[in-house]
Each structure stands twice: as structure tokens, then as C-alpha cells.
Amino acid sequence: MTLGISQSLAAASLPDVATAPFALVAACSAWPLHGPQLAAIRAAESDGPLLDWEQVLALIERHRIAGLVHHALTVADIAIPAPFGAILQARATADGVHELKQVHRTLALSRALDAAGIRHFVLKGVTSAMMAFGRYGVRYSVDIDLLVDRTAIEAAADTMRALGYVRVDPPELATAADVRAWMAHHKDVVFVHPDDETVVELHWRLFQNSYLMPNTVEGPLTRLALFPGADVPTLPEETAWLYICAHGGEHGWARMKWLADLGALLARSSGEAHRLYAHAHAARLKRLVGPGIILCAKLYGTAVPERLERDFAHDRRMRWITSIAWQSLVGDESGTELEATKLGATRKNLGHYLISNDPRHWWREFVFDLHDRGRGDEETAGPSRVARVIGRLARLARKEP
């Protein structure tokens, strides 16, 4: 599937996808749906009964886009064989209910922090749904992210506890020394509400690597309406989009849901890509944002700025990062999680060192990798990320050719 990627970016050598299920899911992640997008959906589904719908569902789960795919197949009037149609509808409905719960929780948290006089920003989540799609029901958010000043963390934590939230990372029983050690090497503390398991990440900086994107707690804020009469404070729109892109890029653009957000922005007009990339250049984030724009061009046929084309031709690191991102996104096209693919997460994590030319960025990345032991994932908890990477490379070296 090739959807209008700029000819001057042929050097990207991003291979076409090989399977109809991946092509169908990718086509369904486009927003908004116009004639070319609907034609791509129908072309990808042309195998009809021969299409592997189990693989389609696995890809939807992997990329967390049940709402988008269900919406697209409904608009395209695609009949989904039983029982797969019922499974997809149930998942899309569950995701929609979860999103409405997130709206309620986000608004309650923001109002409580406002009442306590704590300056804060709502990051991503339901605000991304409104920014990208202008509606709910097509985007899934795992958790709620809030940003406050580091000095306000304890006051914000107490406000959350008053609403019933419990800190789980580090746990409530952790000593003050343990909490200080945690805060020295992480960007947030994690809370869970026991009633419905809502997860909230309370940030004091945007990323683990403090050199990736400057903290903006003291900067201007805007208010975004979640619905009429109910708004929350957010980053200014251009900064919010840079953060959304940097988040997707840091994760290797491994989930289509992040590209769907960006693609919805870029589809507004050909000038959106130019403006976003200009902001990325100024913020020294071109190697995170640029690959996302290129992947959107590959999947959705959106515009590629001339400046990005020139940078891509002359920046080997950006080409490497783009290649890693494509591999992280596509994988084996079966729906296997990135962490379960051979060297998938390792390749993505090593790609973090390609983002910046600043040695301080590299050092901060290394320090985090040295201390990161995952969060409750049996496959990642235990040895640090550096130890895991060394272990994987050593195992590969021991294998017979």
C-alpha cells in the first residue's frame, strides 16, 4: 500500500505493507474519511470472506484503534463476518465508555486542583480527542496525565488522595528517601482510583529525559472545552501538538493511534505540516516530529514540507529513526506487541540516542536506562533497561549464524 508519499523522499525506502489486514486497519485509521480514504478501505477489504479477520482484530488491539476502525467500516458500509463484527462493536463500545469515564475523571481532577490553587495542565488523553477529532468515541486513552510544578507535587498528591486516589508508583508505604530517589530518575508518580482503576500520572516534567522537551509549567496555558461549559487547562496548541508528537516519537510511533492523532491534524490543510515542522525545528524536535510526518505521508498521503524533505536527505540519523519507527509500527503485521518482537523495544530504545546531538541528552538517557526497571510488567521488571539490552545483545552474539 502506497498512498502518495513525496517522491523526493524515495530514499526513505519504507517498504509497502504485505498483508491485507494491516492495509485495512491502516486505511481505517485515517481521519477524516473522504473519497480516497473510503476507496482505500474498500480496496483493502476486497478479499471479502478470505480476509483474516482474526488478524484484523489482533492489529486493532495492538494499535488501540477499535473506535476508529469501527467508525470507518460503518461509514464505508463494510459487512464484517460474524462473530468478528460483534467483537469489534463490543470493543469500540467499551473504549467509548472508558473515554467518557476519562472525561468525567479528568474534569473532576482539574476542578479539584483549581480549587486548591494548584497550577496544572492536562496532557494528551481526552484533550487529544478533542484537538484531533473534535469528538469522543473514536480515540482510546489508557490513563490521565497531569503536569504540575515539582514543588506542588505533594499538594497535588494530597488533593488526589482526597478524591480517593492511591499512589502505586512509588507505593504509599514508600519512605521519604525512596520517593526522593524515585523523583530523581523519573518524570511522574502514578495513582490509581480503586473504584474503577483509573490511572493518573502526575508529572513534574514532560519526559524522563529533561533535555528532550523543556518543562512548560511556568509558560502560558489555554483552556480547552471538554464539552460546553466544562473546560480544563492545557498547553498552548502548538506546544501541545509538539508534546503529542514527541511522545509518539519517543515511543517509536509504535501504535497507529498516535499517528492517527497526527494524521488528523495534517489532514486539515497542506500548511499544517509546514507549521508543525517549523515549530519542531525551533524546539529541536525535528528528529521526533519529522519521522511522524513521513509515516503519515506513507499511510494517509498527507503533505511533507520541503524543509523536511531537505533535512531527511541530509540527516542520516533522521533516516535511521524513521526506519526504526516504521519497523516498530508495522512489526510482523500480525498484531504482536513491540516488546514481544525480536529486538523491537531494544531497537526503539537505542534510537533515543539518535534524537539529539547534545551529550547531556545522551547522558540523561543513559542514566534513566540504568535505573529503569519497568512498571509492573513481568517481562520488563527486574534488571535495568541497560542490563536487559546488554543481555539481549549477548544472547544474540552467542547464537550460531
C-alpha positions in Angstrom: 0.0 0.0 0.0 1.5 3.3 -1.1 -0.6 6.4 -0.5 1.2 9.4 -2.1 4.4 9.7 -0.2 6.5 12.5 -1.6 8.7 11.3 -4.5 11.7 13.3 -3.1 11.5 11.0 -0.1 12.0 7.8 -2.1 15.3 7.4 -0.2 13.3 6.6 2.9 12.8 3.1 1.4 9.9 2.4 3.6 8.6 -0.9 2.3 4.9 -1.3 1.5 2.9 -3.5 3.9 2.5 -7.1 2.9 -0.9 -8.1 4.3 -4.5 -7.1 3.6 -5.4 -6.9 7.3 -2.7 -4.4 8.0 -3.6 -2.3 4.9 -7.3 -2.4 6.0 -6.5 -1.3 9.6 -4.2 1.4 8.4 -6.8 2.8 6.0 -9.4 2.8 8.7 -7.2 4.9 11.0 -7.3 7.9 8.6 -9.3 11.0 9.7 -11.4 12.5 8.3 -12.9 10.0 5.9 -13.2 11.3 2.4 -13.4 9.6 -1.0 -9.7 8.4 -1.2 -9.8 7.1 2.3 -13.0 5.2 1.7 -11.7 3.8 -1.6 -8.5 2.6 0.3 -10.7 0.9 2.9 -12.8 -0.9 0.2 -9.7 -1.9 -1.7 -8.1 -3.4 1.4 -11.3 -5.3 2.2 -11.8 -6.5 -1.4 -10.8 -10.1 -0.4 -14.1 -10.2 1.5 -14.6 -13.6 3.1 -10.9 -14.5 2.5 -9.7 -11.7 4.7 -8.2 -12.9 8.0 -10.5 -11.1 10.5 -8.7 -12.6 13.5 -5.6 -10.8 12.3 -7.6 -7.6 11.8 -8.8 -7.8 15.4 -5.3 -8.5 16.7 -4.0 -5.4 14.9 -6.8 -3.3 16.2 -6.0 -4.4 19.8 -2.3 -3.8 19.2 -2.8 -0.3 17.9 -5.7 0.6 20.2 -7.9 2.0 17.5 -11.2 0.0 17.9 -13.3 3.2 17.8 -11.6 4.5 14.6 -11.9 1.2 12.8 -15.5 0.5 13.8 -16.4 4.1 12.7 -14.6 3.7 9.3 -16.0 0.3 8.5 -19.5 1.6 9.3 -19.1 4.7 7.1 -17.6 2.6 4.3 -20.6 0.1 4.6 -18.3 -2.9 5.1 -20.0 -6.0 6.3 -17.9 -7.8 8.9 -18.4 -11.5 9.2 -19.8 -13.0 12.4 -18.6 -13.2 15.1 -15.9 -10.6 14.4 -18.3 -7.7 13.9 -19.9 -8.3 17.3 -16.4 -8.4 18.9 -15.3 -5.2 17.2 -18.5 -3.4 18.2 -18.2 -4.5 21.8 -14.6 -3.3 22.0 -15.4 0.0 20.4 -18.3 0.5 22.8 -16.2 -0.4 25.8 -13.5 2.0 24.6 -16.1 4.7 24.2 -17.5 4.2 27.7 -13.9 4.2 29.1 -13.3 7.5 27.3 -16.4 9.1 28.8 -15.3 7.9 32.2 -11.9 9.6 31.5 -13.7 12.8 30.6 -15.5 12.7 34.0 -12.4 11.9 35.9 -10.3 14.5 34.1 -12.8 17.2 34.8 -13.1 16.3 38.5 -9.4 16.2 39.0 -8.8 19.5 37.2 -11.6 21.3 39.2 -10.1 20.0 42.5 -6.7 21.2 41.6 -8.1 24.6 40.5 -10.0 24.8 43.9 -6.7 24.1 45.7 -4.9 26.8 43.7 -2.6 24.4 42.0 -1.5 25.4 38.6 -1.7 22.4 36.3 -2.0 21.3 32.7 -4.0 18.3 31.3 -1.8 16.4 28.8 -3.0 14.2 25.9 -5.9 11.9 26.8 -9.3 13.4 26.3 -7.9 16.7 25.3 -6.1 14.9 22.3 -9.5 13.5 21.3 -11.0 17.0 21.1 -7.9 18.5 19.4 -7.6 15.8 16.8 -11.1 14.6 16.2 -13.4 17.2 17.7 -15.4 14.4 19.4 -15.3 11.4 21.6 -15.9 7.7 20.7 -13.0 7.1 18.3 -9.9 7.5 20.5 -8.7 5.3 23.4 -6.7 6.7 26.3 -5.1 4.4 28.8 -4.6 6.9 31.6 -4.8 10.6 32.6 -1.7 12.8 32.5 -1.4 15.9 34.6 1.5 18.3 34.8 2.3 20.5 37.8 5.4 22.2 39.2 7.7 19.9 41.1 7.2 22.0 44.2 3.5 21.3 44.0 3.7 17.6 43.7 2.8 16.8 47.3 0.0 19.3 47.5 -1.4 17.8 44.2 -1.0 14.3 45.6 -2.9 15.2 48.7 -5.7 16.7 46.5 -5.9 13.4 44.6 -5.9 11.4 47.8 -8.9 13.4 49.0 -10.7 12.2 45.8 -9.9 8.6 46.7 -6.7 8.0 44.6 -3.9 5.9 45.9 -0.3 6.2 44.9 1.1 3.0 43.5 4.4 4.1 41.9 6.2 4.5 44.3 3.7 2.9 46.7 2.1 4.8 49.5 4.2 2.9 52.1 7.5 4.0 50.4 9.8 6.0 52.7 10.5 9.7 52.0 14.0 8.7 50.9 12.5 6.2 48.4 10.2 8.8 47.0 13.1 11.3 46.6 15.2 8.6 44.8 12.2 7.9 42.5 11.7 11.6 41.7 15.4 11.9 40.9 15.1 9.4 38.0 11.5 9.7 36.8 9.1 12.2 35.4 5.9 11.3 37.4 4.3 9.4 40.2 1.4 7.1 39.5 -2.0 7.0 41.2 -4.9 4.6 40.8 -8.6 5.1 41.9 -9.7 1.8 43.5 -13.3 2.2 42.4 -12.7 1.9 38.7 -8.9 1.5 38.3 -8.5 4.9 36.7 -4.7 5.5 36.3 -3.3 9.0 36.7 0.3 10.0 36.0 1.2 13.2 38.0 4.1 14.8 36.1 6.6 17.4 37.2 8.3 17.3 33.8 7.1 16.2 30.3 9.6 13.4 29.7 12.0 11.2 31.6 14.8 12.9 29.7 14.7 16.5 30.8 16.6 17.6 27.7 14.0 16.2 25.3 11.5 19.0 25.7 11.7 21.9 28.2 9.3 22.0 31.2 6.5 24.4 30.5 4.8 24.6 33.8 5.6 28.3 34.1 4.5 29.0 30.5 1.2 30.2 29.2 -1.8 27.9 29.4 -5.1 27.8 27.5 -8.4 26.2 28.4 -9.9 23.5 26.2 -13.6 22.7 26.4 -14.3 19.0 27.1 -17.9 19.8 26.5 -19.9 23.0 26.6 -19.5 24.8 29.9 -16.7 22.5 31.1 -13.0 23.2 30.2 -9.6 22.3 31.5 -6.2 24.0 31.3 -3.9 22.7 28.5 -0.6 23.6 26.9 -0.9 26.2 24.1 -2.0 24.3 20.9 1.4 24.4 19.1 3.2 23.2 22.3 0.5 20.6 22.9 1.0 19.2 19.4 4.8 19.2 19.8 4.3 17.2 23.0 1.9 14.8 21.3 4.4 14.2 18.5 7.4 14.0 20.8 5.5 11.4 22.9 4.7 9.3 19.8 8.2 9.7 18.5 9.8 8.7 21.9 7.7 5.5 21.7 8.9 4.9 18.2 5.5 5.7 16.7 4.8 2.0 17.5 1.0 2.5 17.8 -1.2 3.7 15.0 -3.3 5.6 17.5 -0.5 8.2 17.8 -0.2 8.5 14.0 -4.0 8.8 13.7 -3.8 11.9 16.0 -1.1 13.5 13.9 -2.7 12.5 10.6 -6.0 14.2 11.7 -4.0 17.4 12.3 -2.1 17.2 9.0 -5.2 16.5 7.0 -6.7 19.8 7.9 -4.6 21.6 5.2 -1.3 21.3 3.5 0.0 24.1 5.6 -0.4 22.2 8.9 2.7 20.1 8.2 4.8 23.1 7.4 3.8 24.9 10.6 4.3 21.9 12.8 7.7 21.1 11.4 8.8 24.8 11.7 7.8 24.6 15.4 9.7 21.3 15.8 12.8 22.8 14.2 12.7 25.8 16.7 12.2 23.4 19.6 15.0 21.0 18.4 12.5 18.2 18.0 12.8 17.7 14.2 14.0 14.1 14.6 10.9 13.1 16.6 8.3 15.1 14.6 9.8 14.6 11.1 9.5 10.8 11.1 5.9 11.1 12.3 5.0 13.4 9.3 6.8 11.0 6.9 4.9 8.0 8.3 1.6 9.9 8.0 2.5 10.6 4.3 3.1 6.9 3.8 -0.2 5.9 5.5 -2.5 8.7 4.7 -1.0 10.7 1.8 -0.6 13.9 3.8 1.8 16.6 2.8 5.5 16.6 3.5 7.1 20.1 3.9 10.0 20.9 1.6 12.2 21.7 4.6 11.6 18.2 6.0 12.5 16.7 2.6 15.8 18.6 2.6 16.5 17.6 6.2 15.7 14.0 5.5 18.1 13.9 2.6 21.0 15.2 4.6 20.3 13.8 8.1 21.3 10.2 8.4 20.0 10.0 12.0 16.6 11.1 11.0 16.5 8.4 8.3 17.5 5.8 10.9 14.9 7.0 13.3 12.3 6.9 10.5 13.3 3.3 9.6 13.1 2.2 13.2 9.7 3.9 13.6 8.3 2.1 10.5 9.6 -1.3 11.8 8.2 -0.5 15.3 4.8 0.4 13.8 4.5 -2.5 11.3 6.3 -5.2 13.1 5.4 -8.6 11.6 1.9 -7.3 10.7 0.3 -9.9 13.0 -0.6 -7.7 15.9 2.4 -8.9 18.1 3.3 -6.2 20.7 6.6 -4.4 20.1 8.1 -5.8 23.3 7.4 -9.3 22.2 9.2 -9.0 18.8 12.9 -9.7 18.4 14.9 -6.6 19.5 11.8 -4.5 18.9 12.0 -2.5 22.2 15.8 -2.6 22.2 16.0 -1.0 18.7 13.5 1.6 19.7 15.3 2.5 23.0 18.7 2.7 21.3 17.1 5.0 18.8 16.6 7.6 21.6 20.3 8.3 21.4 19.9 9.4 17.8 17.4 12.2 18.6 19.8 14.8 19.9 23.4 16.0 19.3 23.6 17.2 22.9 25.8 15.0 25.1 23.7 16.0 28.1 20.7 14.3 26.4 22.7 11.1 25.9 23.9 11.1 29.5 20.4 11.7 30.8 19.1 8.9 28.6 21.8 6.5 29.8 21.1 7.4 33.5 17.4 6.6 33.0 18.1 3.4 31.2 20.5 2.4 34.0 17.7 2.8 36.6 14.6 1.9 34.7 13.1 -1.5 35.7 9.7 -1.1 34.2 6.3 -0.7 35.9 4.7 -3.9 36.9 5.4 -5.7 33.6 6.7 -9.1 34.4 8.8 -9.0 31.2 10.4 -5.7 32.0 10.5 -5.5 35.8 13.7 -6.7 37.4 17.0 -5.8 35.7 17.5 -2.3 34.4 17.0 -1.4 30.8 20.7 -1.2 30.2 21.2 -4.7 31.7 18.3 -6.1 29.5 19.8 -4.6 26.4 23.3 -6.0 27.1 21.7 -9.3 27.9 19.8 -9.5 24.6 22.8 -8.5 22.6 24.9 -11.1 24.4 22.3 -13.8 23.7 22.3 -12.9 20.0 26.1 -12.9 19.9 26.1 -16.4 21.3 23.7 -17.8 18.7 25.0 -19.8 15.8 24.9 -18.0 12.5 
